[in-house]
Amino acid sequence: MSEQTKGKSLYQLADQFIALANELVQEEQDLGKVGTALRFAAARFNAFEAAIKSADLANEKDNALKWFTAEYKDMLSDNLDDHIANPPVSAVPESEVDDSAKIFKG
């Protein structure tokens, strides 16, 4: 039985996490806080995944870091490209956008 037929797809599972994150943004009214919490949760869960899958995590730590970092970078790059091609429409008026979130300028 293939991975695709065992249960929900990667994208269906991701959509559930995104839906929860969107709910939390509405509750907290803080996109940055929720984004940081989601990154921390991913890091914590991935560390757990690595620990379960590794026979010797202390010796395999650098390889695990490289693998997870490369995976995240590829996924983030693909999604950034998608948002460049299809910019999200903000429900917040431009005059109310929090400038502190614009941290990506060189």
C-alpha positions in Angstrom: 0.0 0.0 0.0 1.5 3.4 -1.0 1.9 6.4 1.3 -0.9 8.2 -0.7 -3.5 5.5 0.0 -2.8 5.1 3.7 -4.5 8.2 4.9 -4.5 11.9 4.4 -2.0 13.4 2.0 0.9 15.7 3.0 -1.1 18.7 1.8 -4.3 17.7 3.6 -2.3 17.4 6.9 -0.5 20.7 6.2 -3.9 22.4 5.6 -5.1 21.2 9.0 -2.0 22.9 10.7 -2.6 26.0 8.6 -6.3 26.2 9.6 -5.3 25.9 13.3 -2.6 28.6 12.8 -5.2 30.9 11.1 -7.6 30.4 14.1 -4.8 31.2 16.5 -4.0 34.4 14.5 -7.6 35.5 14.9 -7.6 34.7 18.6 -4.2 36.3 19.4 -4.3 39.1 16.8 -0.5 38.5 16.3 0.7 36.8 13.1 4.3 37.0 14.1 3.7 35.3 17.5 1.7 32.5 15.8 4.4 32.1 13.1 7.1 31.9 15.7 5.1 29.4 17.7 4.6 27.3 14.6 8.3 27.3 13.7 9.1 26.3 17.3 6.5 23.5 17.2 8.0 22.2 13.9 11.5 22.3 15.3 10.4 20.5 18.5 8.5 17.9 16.6 11.3 17.4 14.0 13.8 16.9 16.8 11.5 14.3 18.3 11.3 12.6 14.9 15.0 12.6 14.5 15.5 11.2 18.0 13.1 8.3 17.2 14.6 7.5 13.8 18.2 7.8 14.8 20.3 5.0 16.3 22.9 7.6 17.5 21.5 11.2 17.5 24.6 12.7 19.0 26.7 11.5 16.1 24.0 12.1 13.5 22.9 15.5 14.7 24.8 17.5 12.0 23.4 15.3 9.3 19.9 15.7 10.7 20.3 19.5 10.9 21.5 19.5 7.2 18.6 17.3 6.1 15.8 19.2 7.9 17.3 22.6 6.9 17.4 21.6 3.3 13.9 20.2 3.4 12.5 23.4 5.0 14.5 25.7 2.6 13.0 23.9 -0.4 9.5 24.0 0.9 9.8 27.7 2.0 11.3 28.6 -1.4 8.4 26.9 -3.3 5.8 28.7 -1.1 7.5 32.1 -1.4 7.5 31.7 -5.2 3.8 30.9 -5.0 3.1 34.0 -3.0 5.2 36.1 -5.4 3.1 34.8 -8.3 -0.2 35.0 -6.3 0.1 37.7 -3.6 -2.3 37.2 -0.7 -5.0 39.8 -0.2 -4.7 41.3 3.2 -7.9 42.1 5.2 -6.0 44.7 7.1 -5.9 48.2 5.5 -2.4 49.4 4.4 -2.5 52.2 7.0 -2.9 49.6 9.8 -0.1 47.2 8.7 2.4 46.7 11.5 5.8 47.8 10.1 7.6 45.6 12.6 6.7 42.6 10.4 8.7 44.1 7.5 12.0 42.6 8.7 13.2 41.1 5.4 14.8 44.2 3.9 18.6 44.0 3.5 
